[in-house]
Amino acid sequence: KILSIMDKSEDLMEFVDDRPGHDFRYSMNSNKLQNELGWKSKTNFELGIENTVNWYLNNSKWWENLSESIFEHTPWKK
């Protein structure tokens, strides 16, 4: 989906080994937030992903140096 939003080929997808201690599955459910607090999402998942990708594309100066410094000190990222 992300590559599609960026108008890029799926050939760019790279499969890598999982990081040590990686979770195999994430399960999220917002029912408690909705039922007990009356919370409602402002957007759906698809639009949220698209907005997030576009933010990163339009704000690379903000995050590029940050991501380089994070991975520089990540032992499992070689």
N, C-alpha and C positions, 0 to 999 in steps of 0.2 A: 504494500500500500504506500509506504513512504517513497519508494523509488518511483512509483506511478505519479505521486503528487509532484515530485521533482522533475518529472518527464525524463527519467533515466532508465536504462536497460536493466533487466534483472540479472544480466551477466555481471554486473558490478557487485552482486551479493557474494559475500565471502563467509563460509562456514568455518568457525573456529572451535577449539576445545573449550569446554565449560571452565569457568574459574573454580578454584578449590572452594568447597563448601556451598556451591551454587544451589539455589532452590529449584526443584524440578517443576513446580507448579505454583502459580499465584491464583488465589480465588478471592474475588472482591464482591461484596454485596452491600449496597447502600440502603437496604430496607430499614435498618435501625435508625439511620439518619433521617430518612423520610418519615417513618412512623412516629418516632419519639420527638423529633425536633422540627418536623415540617419542612425539612430541607428539600429543595428541588434543584436538579442540575440546570445550568443555563444553556448547555449545548449537548449534543449527542457525541458519542465516541468518535465517529468518522470526522465530524467537523472539528472536534478537539485536536485530533491528530494532524489534520490539515493546517489548522491555525498554529500548532506547535512547530511543525516543519517550516512553515513560512516565517515564523519568528526567528528561528535559527538561521535561515537563509538570509534574512534581512539584518541580522545583528551579529554577524561573524566577528566583528572587531571586539565585541564585548566578551565572547567566550573562547576564541582561538587560543590565546595565551594561557588561559585558565586550564583548558583541556590538556595542553602540552605539559604543563607543570604537574598535573595530576598523574598522567601516565608515566612520567619520568620516574616517579617514586612508587610505582606499582609493581611489586616483584613478579607477579604472575603474568604481567603483560610484557611479553618479549617480542 
